[in-house]
Amino acid sequence: MAASPTPPPTTLPVDSWPSPEPPPGRGPNLAARLLLVAVLITLAGATFLLLDAANPPKRPPAGEDRFVVPLLDVVPGAAAPQARPTPAGQDLRAWAEKIASETDIPARTAIAYANAELATRDRTPGCNLTWVTLAGVGRVESHHGHYSGSRVGSDGTLSKPIIGVPLDGSPGVKAIPDTDDGRLDGDPQWDRAVGSMQFLPTTWARWSQRASGDGALPDPQNVDDSALTAARYLCASGGDLATGAGWWKAVLTYNESRKYGVDVFSGASAYARKAAELGG
């Protein structure tokens, strides 16, 4: 089971209140006042130029400002989104860069999705998992590891851990007392979903796998480990993900919500269409 983190509250701009009017009294003559205004305008212009140079406008990450995922009108059981098999070896980096240039998926995260597909193709060929399904899940769960300002490092590790809300029985939230002494989520009282694919500690403990094979413990804050774990969980839950029945069973087991399933389906379909346009 996975749970999505709660979006941060919207920050409202602070109103700029006008300066109070000066007290009534005899001011300087007109020429002096005009000269003072001219000096102030010049100083203000210079100040704004300095501020602009020191604080260039912040652009959204590449792709996030131009890739739109339309919400599709589909029902559970609809034919599963499909995509061409991802390339392996030296072609993988070039493929990921191409995908990243035209979507909201960072290249490093795209590589994690692709490698999880390749591993699944070898180990569980009957599952027929494609990277677009993982991308559909990753988009909803953490915006591919970009949730709340986090970024994906060259080794796949998130710059800032992604931890969901406490599952404390609040309105709209299940009550799940802590199961791992806060080891993964830092909360010794309640469980929280963790990582880019938002796994509960109990689910992570059962299905997690280290992608690199270096002997270290699987890390939910690493996109390679999270993507591979999600692939294993989806395949075990749905069977053949090339079928509509299998795909929907897997995704709705991941999160038991029809809206969630439609969101994942819409994202997976959008990525599949864009990849086809790019020839990948």
C-alpha positions, -999 to 999 in steps of 0.1 A, spaced: 0 0 0 12 35 -8 1 68 4 7 102 -13 22 130 6 -1 159 13 7 189 -9 22 219 9 -1 248 16 -2 275 -9 18 306 1 -2 337 -4 16 370 -13 19 396 15 2 428 7 24 459 3 8 486 24 13 522 13 36 544 33 18 567 57 14 603 45 39 627 58 26 651 85 12 684 73 37 712 73 57 735 51 78 714 27 108 724 5 102 746 -26 91 730 -59 126 729 -75 141 712 -45 113 687 -44 117 679 -82 154 674 -77 148 651 -48 124 630 -68 148 627 -97 176 615 -73 153 589 -57 142 575 -91 178 571 -101 187 554 -69 157 531 -71 165 521 -107 201 513 -97 188 492 -67 164 472 -89 192 464 -114 214 452 -86 187 431 -71 178 416 -105 215 406 -110 218 391 -76 184 372 -78 178 360 -113 143 346 -119 139 310 -109 126 288 -137 108 255 -131 128 224 -138 131 215 -174 99 200 -187 77 209 -158 64 241 -173 55 226 -207 44 190 -202 7 186 -195 -11 154 -186 -48 155 -196 -71 135 -172 -86 107 -193 -121 95 -191 -114 58 -184 -128 31 -162 -110 3 -144 -104 -25 -168 -96 -3 -197 -67 -15 -220 -34 -10 -203 -11 19 -215 18 4 -235 52 16 -247 81 3 -267 107 -16 -247 133 7 -233 169 4 -247 197 -11 -227 234 -4 -224 249 28 -239 217 38 -256 198 42 -223 214 75 -213 206 91 -246 170 78 -244 165 92 -209 179 126 -219 154 127 -248 125 117 -226 136 143 -200 138 171 -226 101 167 -236 84 157 -203 85 164 -166 106 133 -158 142 140 -148 167 119 -169 180 102 -138 146 91 -127 137 79 -162 168 57 -161 155 42 -128 122 34 -144 138 19 -175 163 -2 -154 134 -15 -133 116 -25 -165 147 -42 -179 152 -61 -146 116 -72 -145 118 -83 -181 146 -107 -172 132 -119 -139 95 -119 -144 89 -118 -181 52 -127 -178 45 -95 -159 51 -73 -191 57 -42 -170 67 -11 -189 85 20 -177 54 42 -184 34 25 -156 62 32 -132 63 68 -145 26 71 -140 29 60 -104 60 81 -97 43 112 -111 13 109 -87 34 98 -57 62 123 -57 65 140 -91 93 117 -100 113 125 -68 108 163 -71 82 166 -44 87 195 -19 119 207 -36 138 174 -35 161 166 -65 176 133 -77 213 130 -74 236 113 -99 235 81 -78 197 81 -77 195 94 -41 171 122 -33 186 154 -20 158 157 6 139 126 20 103 124 9 81 114 38 43 113 38 19 126 64 15 106 97 -12 80 92 -28 89 125 -65 85 117 -71 121 108 -100 128 84 -93 111 51 -62 93 66 -60 57 78 -47 50 113 -16 29 111 5 28 143 43 26 139 57 -7 127 94 0 124 103 22 154 106 51 130 136 37 112 124 46 77 100 74 83 115 90 115 81 87 133 81 63 163 43 68 168 27 65 134 37 50 101 43 73 71 48 65 34 84 70 23 104 77 -8 97 86 -44 72 58 -48 57 63 -13 58 28 4 46 21 38 74 6 60 57 -28 62 53 -30 24 89 -18 19 101 -45 44 85 -72 23 91 -62 -13 122 -39 -13 153 -48 -33 186 -31 -38 189 -22 -75 227 -18 -75 234 -52 -60 262 -37 -38 250 -55 -7 237 -24 10 202 -22 24 175 -10 0 169 27 4 134 41 -3 150 75 -8 169 62 -38 149 62 -71 166 30 -84 156 10 -53 121 26 -52 114 19 -89 126 -17 -87 105 -23 -55 74 -8 -71 80 -30 -102 81 -61 -79 50 -51 -60 30 -43 -91 39 -76 -108 30 -96 -77 -3 -78 -74 -15 -78 -110 1 -106 -128 2 -97 -165 2 -59 -167 -2 -60 -205 -39 -68 -199 -64 -43 -187 -75 -65 -159 -40 -71 -146 -29 -35 -150 -58 -21 -130 -56 -48 -103 -19 -39 -98 -24 -2 -96 -55 -3 -74 -37 -27 -51 -9 -1 -49 -36 25 -38 -72 15 -35 -87 46 -52 -104 48 -86 -93 84 -89 -57 73 -82 -59 47 -109 -72 72 -134 -44 96 -125 -18 69 -130 -34 57 -162 -35 93 -176 2 99 -168 13 65 -182 -7 72 -214 8 107 -218 43 94 -214 37 66 -239 24 90 -265 53 114 -261 79 86 -262 63 73 -294 65 108 -309 102 109 -300 108 75 -315 115 58 -282 
